[in-house]
Amino acid sequence: MVDAIISPLLQQLTTMAAEETKEQVRLVTGVGKEVKKLSRNLQAIQAVLHDVEKRQVKEESVRLWLDQLRDVSYNMEDVLEEWSTARLKLKIDGVDDHENAALDPNKKVCSFFPAASCFGCKRLFLRRDIALKLKEINESLDDIAKQKDQFGFAVNVIKSNERAGERIPSVSSIDESEIFGRKDEKNELVDRLICENSIEQKGPHIISLVGMGGIGKTTLAQFAYNNGDVEKNFEKRIWVCVSDPFDEFRIARAIIEALTGCLPNFVEFQSLMQHIQKHVAGKKLLLVLDDVWNENFHKWEQFNNCLKNCLYGSKILITTRKEAVARIMGSTNIISVNVLSGMECWSVFESLAFVGKSMEERENLEKIGREITRKCKGLPLATKTIASLLRSKNTEKEWQNILKSEIWEIEQVEKNLLAPLLLSYNELPSKVKQCFTYCAVFPKDVILKKDKLIELWMAQGFLNNKRNKEMEEIGEEYFNVLASRSFFQEFGRGYDGELFLCKMHDIVHDFAEYLCSNECLIVELHSGEELAMSSFAEKKILHLTLAIGCGPMPIYDNIEALRGLRSLLLESTKHSSVILPQLFDKLTCLRALKLEVHNERLPEDFIKEVPTNIEKLLHLKYLNLANQMEIERLPETLCELYNLEHLNVNCCVKLRELPQGIGRLRKLMYLDNECTVSLRYLPVGIGKLIRLRRVKEFVVGGGYGRACSLGSLKKLNLLRDCRIRGLGDVSDVDEARRAELEKKKNLFELKLHFDQAGRRENEEDEDERLLEALGPPPNLKELWINKYRGKRNVVPKNWIMSLTNLRFLGLHEWRNCEHLPPLGKLPSLESLYIAGMKSVKRVGNEFLGVESDMDGSSVIAFAKLKKLTFYIMEELEEWDLGTAIKGEIIIMPRLSSLTIWSCRKLKALPDHLLQKSTLQKLEIWGGCHILQERYREETGEDWPNIRHIPKISIA
């Protein structure tokens, strides 16, 4: 995992040294020698890190050496960032060649002009300070490099059998009386194994059991392998424990031995494959491949090809921790193996822990046993391991000791449970390991939101750019790696099927804590409580979640030990006026600061103002002030945070303005200012922030000379997500053209709000001209248009013709619109939401936007639409597509969800849509009295037209 810190450092050293030489803005002279020495030492250490990572789990001395290396690496990262920031500040301040010349030590720096003198001296001091820090780091790294040689670390060579020996090979036999629960999974698996394949499918049908280490995949596979019905269904059954690495020769020989009863003596792999092909021909086969890790399709393809001669109905059953493996191997069925229920877990525990104990002993120990079982959180391996340990312990005191122990403090648990989790962990790329262990900073059982997690990973520098990929994309990749390998569970998905939240199993969370015991900490402080803070001096904490209770906090005395802190996630901002200035003074290494609140109700629970000394947080990249409902202004000193990438002021409802100097935040990529209802404008400097990817509310129309205009969007070509608010107050069409929205190829999500503070003349014409002038971004996938007042040319032709990639469209409160626009022309539209159209009385063929061809061939309207919602259409009475149907127009061939909400005058829904076999869900809610009667279950006159739909909700 340290390699994930060292690799970027080496790259950064090289890049910055080159830039210093190339550019005239120079702060550090004569450090080329130090940089070369640093690079040499880091490269030598990097060469042994694989062996170091492996040995640190069991060797305390190696772990201590690694801690030293980690500390020095982080110090170096801080210094390099100071160097980089100082260079950026000079550029922003507009220091020209003459001012740089004043920094030359061969020239006289001081002058009789105090301002110039201070300016020069300050930069000279900074240059010397950075040079000294680099030299100190080099000395520390020298010592660490010398100690390295004493350990005799192996240079990075991964032996082919290194990992295979870490797991005892599985066998097919099992005692079925020891299998508890999993009734549904057992039945599903057996059914899949004995059911017939599709006739079109050539070769064996592949089924995968996927789940985290220790969850019971192998046990489930053993049960199915030995099931009587399964045994009768196959002529030949073969069990192979694959593990890692994927040794083709060993696997091939194991299959042949099972088929023929003797070991083959072939040397060539081709001969082995031919032998398998010959012996499986015409046989109905069950092949179990247990514990598969291989993600190389070509290695599997050779086996797959030689197994295609099996008899129809043959099956391959795979167990794996990685969903990617199941998909690469062509699984037609993937069964997720989840945790045991509380009752099933107790059955496992009871069957092992109480063996040989008297009835009286059982009664005395049962209560403690049930608490211990709850601690295992449904993980079979943990339950079995602890229960086996307790078999030899008979007193309540011994059982209480186990209950009170941290799970990794129990030697037998560490030995048995650590191994399978370490296998999964060691298989992760080093950068993904960082992302996993960082999750230990969150409390157990907390719901992790994917986007928030990725933002925090980004702030720590875990998502360094590669192959011109955006950091969010890299974060998505890493999240999906952890999700597919069962480090995350209990997923939530959005309307598009994308994962957006998850949880960590408690045992996996314990494992993350175990791996980074000196990095992450969660502390809850109450009045006068100093004990929880006392351990800070002993540990070099990097990431801290801190919950502050009531009463005065003696935090200042303990804060010295937290100087190296990189993440501070405050769960409460009580006493903020006292605490925050202290924190900002000392915690100058912070990369992420979360001051977001959730459940506060009283004014004193909120931050009133952000302390001006926030400028001391030089390295800060992520600042979250969401829901701070008392903040009215942010200090100008916030604009000295030159490394800030993410500013979140969502739901700061009293916030009236952002700092005028915001244009100095040249690295800012995300401005989250949703629901900042008091914010009337954005400062002019926004137009300078060319790295911006997201602006939740680009507010225009207020603030006069201090405010940015629509034209300020022109240079923001990296924008991916933007909401423009206040368009109702904009009357300058040329200003809209200057925004050049149609050139923004990276803009995927856009929300246009035609809200206004005052009232304009000819507002219908103004809105239409403005929308046409804005022009549609070419790659837009999601579009909302709110409070638009166009009437005649409701949606300009240039928008309808250009939105070829649009997947979601939301139209809300178009008060003058009498006929819905021709949206059926949008070729990629999957979800459509129409709400608050107060003037629409009828929906007809104009909505489809297409006409039948003259030659009689059919055309398609809404070719890809899956979800359609009409919401609060108070005047809508009729929805008739009859003419279009007669004209051979195919309408919404993929529609699967239809929602009608608060359309109280609507008399009927088009039968053509209701009768579609694709329609899976129909919802009629919120005062649609006519429709509710018409489609009432069993008694409604049109109930027969909808009874085939799987999910119907009428309320």
BANU-391225 format. One record per residue (C-alpha): x, y, z. Coordinates in steps of 0.5 Angstrom, whole numbers, plus 500, padded with zeros to 3 digits. Layout:
  east  north   up
     X      Y    Z
...
END
This chain:
  east  north   up
   500    500  500
   506    505  501
   508    504  494
   501    508  492
   505    514  496
   512    513  493
   510    512  486
   507    519  485
   512    522  490
   517    520  485
   513    522  479
   512    529  482
   519    530  484
   521    529  477
   516    533  474
   517    539  479
   524    539  478
   523    540  470
   518    545  471
   523    549  476
   528    549  471
   524    550  465
   520    556  468
   522    563  470
   518    563  476
   523    559  481
   523    559  488
   528    553  490
   535    554  487
   540    549  487
   536    543  490
   537    538  484
   542    534  488
   537    533  493
   532    531  488
   536    526  485
   538    523  492
   531    523  494
   529    519  488
   535    514  488
   533    512  495
   525    512  494
   527    507  488
   531    503  492
   526    502  497
   520    501  492
   524    495  489
   523    491  496
   516    494  498
   512    487  496
   516    483  501
   515    489  506
   508    489  505
   507    481  506
   512    481  512
   509    487  516
   503    483  518
   507    478  522
   513    482  524
   513    488  528
   519    490  527
   518    491  519
   511    494  521
   515    499  525
   520    501  519
   514    501  515
   511    506  519
   517    511  519
   517    510  511
   510    512  511
   511    518  516
   517    521  512
   513    520  505
   508    524  508
   512    529  510
   515    529  503
   509    530  500
   507    536  504
   514    539  502
   513    538  495
   506    541  495
   508    547  499
   513    548  493
   508    547  488
   503    552  492
   508    557  492
   510    557  485
   502    557  483
   501    563  488
   507    567  484
   503    566  478
   496    568  481
   500    574  484
   502    576  477
   510    576  479
   514    578  473
   521    577  471
   523    583  475
   520    581  481
   523    574  480
   530    577  479
   529    580  486
   529    573  489
   536    572  486
   541    571  493
   546    575  489
   542    581  488
   540    586  494
   533    584  496
   532    589  502
   530    596  500
   528    602  503
   521    601  501
   517    597  506
   512    593  502
   517    591  496
   522    589  502
   517    585  505
   515    582  499
   522    580  497
   524    577  504
   518    573  505
   519    569  498
   527    569  500
   525    566  507
   520    561  504
   525    558  498
   530    557  504
   525    554  508
   523    549  503
   530    547  501
   532    546  508
   526    541  509
   528    537  503
   535    536  506
   532    534  513
   527    529  509
   533    526  505
   537    525  512
   531    521  515
   530    517  508
   538    515  508
   537    512  515
   531    508  513
   534    506  507
   540    503  511
   535    500  516
   532    496  510
   539    493  508
   538    490  515
   532    486  514
   534    483  508
   528    484  504
   527    481  497
   527    485  491
   520    485  488
   519    478  485
   513    474  486
   514    467  486
   509    463  482
   507    459  488
   507    464  493
   500    465  494
   497    458  493
   500    456  499
   496    461  503
   490    457  503
   489    449  505
   486    446  498
   478    444  499
   475    438  498
   469    435  495
   466    431  502
   462    435  507
   458    433  513
   451    435  511
   449    435  519
   454    441  520
   450    446  514
   446    451  517
   441    455  514
   441    457  507
   435    454  505
   434    459  499
   441    459  496
   441    451  497
   434    450  493
   436    455  488
   443    452  487
   441    445  486
   435    447  481
   440    451  477
   444    445  477
   439    440  475
   435    444  470
   436    443  463
   441    448  459
   438    452  453
   438    448  446
   442    453  443
   448    454  448
   454    449  446
   458    447  452
   457    447  459
   452    452  463
   456    456  468
   454    458  475
   458    462  480
   457    463  487
   460    470  489
   461    473  496
   467    475  501
   472    470  504
   469    466  510
   462    467  507
   461    460  506
   461    459  498
   465    453  498
   461    450  504
   455    451  499
   458    448  493
   460    442  497
   453    441  499
   450    441  492
   456    437  489
   454    431  494
   446    432  494
   443    426  491
   439    429  486
   445    432  483
   449    426  484
   444    422  480
   443    428  474
   451    427  472
   455    421  469
   461    424  472
   463    430  477
   469    433  478
   472    437  484
   478    442  483
   481    447  488
   484    452  483
   486    458  488
   491    463  486
   495    463  481
   491    460  476
   496    454  474
   493    451  468
   498    445  468
   495    443  475
   488    444  473
   488    440  467
   492    434  470
   487    434  476
   481    434  471
   484    428  467
   486    424  474
   478    425  476
   476    423  469
   481    417  468
   483    415  475
   490    416  474
   495    421  473
   497    423  466
   505    424  464
   504    429  458
   509    434  458
   505    439  453
   499    443  455
   496    441  448
   496    434  449
   493    435  456
   487    439  453
   486    434  447
   486    428  453
   481    432  456
   477    433  450
   477    426  448
   474    424  455
   469    429  456
   466    427  449
   459    425  450
   459    425  458
   454    429  462
   459    433  467
   459    437  473
   466    441  474
   466    445  480
   472    450  480
   473    452  487
   476    459  489
   478    462  482
   481    468  482
   484    469  475
   481    475  471
   485    473  464
   480    470  459
   485    467  455
   487    462  460
   480    460  461
   478    460  454
   483    454  453
   479    450  458
   472    452  455
   474    450  448
   476    443  450
   470    442  455
   465    444  449
   464    436  447
   460    435  454
   453    432  453
   448    437  453
   446    439  460
   453    439  463
   455    444  468
   461    448  471
   460    451  478
   465    456  480
   466    459  487
   469    466  487
   470    473  491
   470    477  485
   464    478  480
   469    480  475
   471    473  475
   464    470  474
   463    475  468
   469    473  465
   468    466  465
   461    467  462
   457    465  468
   449    465  465
   447    465  473
   451    469  479
   448    467  486
   450    472  491
   452    468  498
   450    473  503
   451    473  511
   447    468  515
   441    470  519
   442    471  527
   438    464  528
   442    461  523
   449    464  526
   447    461  533
   445    454  530
   453    454  528
   455    457  534
   451    452  539
   453    446  535
   461    447  536
   461    451  542
   457    447  547
   460    440  545
   461    436  552
   458    442  556
   453    440  561
   446    443  561
   448    447  567
   454    450  564
   450    451  557
   445    455  561
   450    459  564
   454    461  558
   448    462  553
   447    469  554
   454    471  553
   454    466  547
   449    470  544
   452    476  545
   458    473  542
   454    471  536
   452    478  534
   459    480  534
   460    475  528
   455    479  524
   453    473  520
   460    471  518
   460    463  518
   468    463  518
   468    468  524
   462    464  528
   466    457  527
   473    460  529
   470    463  535
   465    457  537
   471    452  536
   476    456  541
   470    457  546
   469    449  546
   475    448  551
   473    454  555
   468    453  561
   467    459  565
   463    465  564
   470    469  566
   473    466  560
   467    467  555
   466    474  558
   474    476  556
   472    473  549
   466    478  548
   470    484  551
   476    483  546
   477    486  539
   476    481  534
   483    481  532
   486    480  539
   484    473  539
   490    469  537
   486    464  534
   481    468  530
   487    472  527
   490    466  525
   484    463  521
   480    469  519
   485    474  517
   488    469  512
   482    469  507
   481    476  508
   488    478  507
   488    473  500
   483    478  498
   486    484  500
   493    482  498
   490    481  491
   488    489  490
   492    494  487
   496    498  492
   492    504  490
   485    501  491
   488    498  498
   489    505  500
   482    507  498
   479    500  502
   483    502  509
   481    509  509
   474    506  510
   476    505  517
   475    512  518
   467    511  518
   463    508  524
   461    501  523
   454    500  520
   454    507  517
   451    508  510
   457    510  505
   455    514  499
   459    512  493
   460    520  491
   462    522  498
   467    516  498
   470    518  492
   471    525  493
   474    524  500
   479    519  496
   480    524  491
   482    529  497
   487    524  499
   491    524  492
   489    516  492
   486    518  485
   492    520  481
   490    522  474
   492    516  469
   491    515  461
   488    522  461
   482    519  465
   478    524  470
   479    522  477
   472    521  478
   472    515  473
   478    512  477
   474    513  483
   469    509  480
   473    504  478
   476    503  485
   469    503  488
   467    497  483
   473    493  484
   472    493  492
   464    492  491
   466    486  486
   470    483  491
   465    483  496
   469    489  501
   462    492  500
   455    490  501
   448    492  502
   448    496  495
   443    501  493
   442    503  486
   439    509  482
   434    509  477
   439    508  472
   441    501  475
   448    505  478
   451    503  485
   450    509  489
   451    507  496
   453    501  500
   455    498  507
   461    495  510
   460    488  514
   463    489  521
   468    484  520
   471    487  514
   471    494  518
   475    491  523
   480    488  518
   480    495  515
   482    498  522
   487    492  524
   491    494  517
   491    501  519
   491    502  527
   496    508  526
   492    512  521
   484    512  522
   481    513  529
   473    515  531
   473    518  537
   466    521  541
   468    526  546
   464    529  552
   464    534  557
   471    535  560
   473    528  557
   481    528  556
   482    520  556
   480    519  549
   485    524  546
   490    522  550
   492    516  546
   494    521  540
   501    522  542
   502    515  542
   499    514  535
   500    518  529
   493    519  527
   492    521  519
   484    521  519
   480    522  525
   472    522  525
   470    526  531
   464    527  535
   463    533  540
   458    533  545
   456    538  550
   460    542  555
   467    546  554
   472    542  550
   479    541  553
   481    540  546
   487    545  545
   492    541  550
   491    535  546
   491    538  539
   499    538  538
   499    530  537
   494    531  531
   499    536  527
   500    531  521
   492    530  521
   490    529  513
   482    528  514
   478    531  520
   470    529  519
   467    533  525
   460    529  526
   458    536  530
   460    543  530
   458    545  537
   462    550  540
   465    551  533
   467    559  535
   472    556  540
   474    550  537
   475    552  529
   480    557  530
   484    552  535
   484    547  529
   486    551  524
   492    554  527
   495    547  528
   492    542  523
   495    545  517
   496    538  514
   489    537  513
   487    535  506
   479    534  508
   475    538  513
   468    536  513
   464    541  518
   457    538  515
   451    537  520
   445    533  519
   441    533  526
   442    539  529
   436    544  531
   438    549  535
   442    556  532
   448    554  537
   449    548  534
   451    551  527
   457    555  525
   456    562  525
   462    564  521
   468    561  518
   474    563  522
   479    568  518
   485    563  520
   482    558  515
   488    560  510
   493    556  514
   490    550  511
   495    550  506
   494    543  503
   486    543  504
   483    540  498
   476    538  500
   472    543  505
   464    541  506
   460    546  510
   453    543  508
   447    544  512
   450    550  516
   444    554  516
   447    560  520
   453    562  515
   452    568  511
   458    570  508
   465    566  507
   471    570  509
   476    572  503
   482    569  506
   478    562  504
   481    564  497
   488    563  500
   487    555  499
   490    555  493
   490    547  493
   482    547  494
   479    542  489
   472    541  492
   467    547  496
   461    544  498
   456    549  501
   449    545  499
   443    548  504
   447    554  507
   440    557  506
   443    564  509
   449    564  505
   448    571  501
   455    571  497
   461    567  496
   468    571  496
   470    576  491
   477    573  490
   474    566  488
   478    566  482
   484    565  485
   482    558  487
   485    555  480
   484    548  482
   477    548  484
   473    543  480
   467    542  484
   462    548  487
   456    544  490
   452    550  492
   445    547  491
   439    550  495
   443    556  497
   436    560  496
   439    567  499
   445    567  494
   443    572  488
   449    571  484
   456    568  483
   463    573  483
   466    575  477
   472    571  478
   468    564  477
   470    565  469
   477    564  471
   476    557  474
   477    553  468
   478    546  472
   471    547  474
   467    540  473
   461    541  477
   457    548  479
   451    546  482
   448    553  481
   451    558  476
   447    564  479
   446    569  474
   442    576  474
   443    579  480
   449    583  483
   451    587  478
   458    589  477
   460    584  482
   457    578  479
   459    573  473
   454    573  467
   452    568  462
   458    569  458
   463    567  464
   461    560  462
   465    561  456
   472    558  458
   469    553  463
   470    547  458
   471    542  463
   464    542  466
   460    536  466
   454    538  471
   451    545  471
   445    548  474
   444    555  471
   439    559  476
   436    566  474
   435    565  467
   428    569  468
   432    575  469
   436    575  463
   434    579  457
   441    579  453
   441    574  448
   448    576  446
   450    574  453
   447    567  452
   451    566  445
   457    568  449
   456    562  454
   458    557  448
   454    552  451
   454    548  444
   461    547  444
   461    544  451
   463    537  449
   464    535  457
   457    537  459
   453    531  461
   448    534  466
   444    541  465
   439    544  469
   436    551  466
   432    555  471
   428    560  468
   426    563  475
   426    571  476
   426    576  481
   422    581  478
   418    581  471
   420    582  464
   416    585  458
   415    580  453
   417    574  457
   414    569  453
   419    571  447
   425    573  451
   425    565  454
   424    562  447
   430    567  444
   434    565  450
   433    558  450
   435    558  442
   441    562  443
   444    558  449
   444    552  444
   444    545  446
   451    541  449
   452    536  444
   453    530  449
   448    532  454
   445    526  457
   441    529  463
   437    535  462
   432    539  466
   428    545  464
   424    549  469
   419    555  469
   420    556  462
   415    561  459
   415    559  452
   409    559  448
   409    558  441
   416    555  439
   416    551  445
   422    548  444
   427    551  439
   428    546  433
   436    546  434
   435    543  441
   430    537  439
   435    536  433
   441    536  437
   439    532  443
   441    525  440
   445    522  446
   439    525  451
   437    519  456
   433    523  461
   429    529  460
   425    533  466
   420    539  464
   417    542  470
   412    548  471
   412    551  464
   406    555  465
   404    558  458
   405    551  454
   399    548  451
   401    543  447
   407    538  449
   413    539  445
   415    533  440
   419    529  444
   418    522  441
   424    524  436
   429    524  441
   433    517  439
   436    516  446
   431    518  451
   430    513  456
   426    517  462
   421    522  461
   418    527  467
   413    532  465
   410    536  471
   406    542  473
   404    544  466
   398    548  468
   395    549  461
   396    543  457
   389    540  456
   390    534  451
   396    530  449
   396    527  442
   400    526  436
   404    532  437
   407    529  443
   410    524  438
   414    528  433
   414    523  428
   409    521  422
   408    515  418
   412    514  412
   409    515  405
   411    509  403
   407    505  408
   413    503  412
   413    504  420
   417    509  424
   418    509  431
   416    514  437
   420    514  443
   424    508  441
   428    507  447
   423    510  453
   423    506  459
   420    510  464
   414    516  463
   412    520  469
   406    525  469
   406    529  475
   401    535  477
   398    536  470
   391    539  473
   388    541  467
   390    535  463
   383    531  460
   385    527  454
   391    523  452
   389    520  445
   394    517  440
   389    513  436
   391    517  429
   398    515  430
   397    508  431
   393    507  425
   398    511  421
   403    505  423
   407    509  428
   410    504  433
   410    508  440
   414    507  446
   416    499  444
   420    499  451
   416    502  456
   417    499  462
   414    504  468
   408    509  467
   407    513  473
   401    518  473
   400    523  479
   395    528  481
   392    528  474
   385    529  477
   381    531  470
   385    525  466
   379    521  464
   383    515  461
   390    512  459
   392    510  452
   390    502  451
   396    501  446
   401    503  452
   397    499  457
   397    493  453
   404    493  452
   408    486  454
   414    490  456
   410    494  461
   412    492  468
   410    497  473
   403    502  473
   402    507  478
   396    512  479
   397    516  485
   395    523  488
   388    524  487
   387    521  480
   380    520  482
   377    518  475
   383    514  473
   382    510  480
   375    508  479
   376    506  472
   382    502  473
   380    499  480
   382    492  482
   376    487  479
   371    492  479
   374    498  474
   371    498  467
   378    497  464
   381    493  470
   382    487  464
   386    492  460
   391    492  466
   391    486  470
   397    483  466
   402    488  469
   406    485  474
   406    491  479
   400    495  480
   399    501  485
   393    505  485
   392    510  491
END
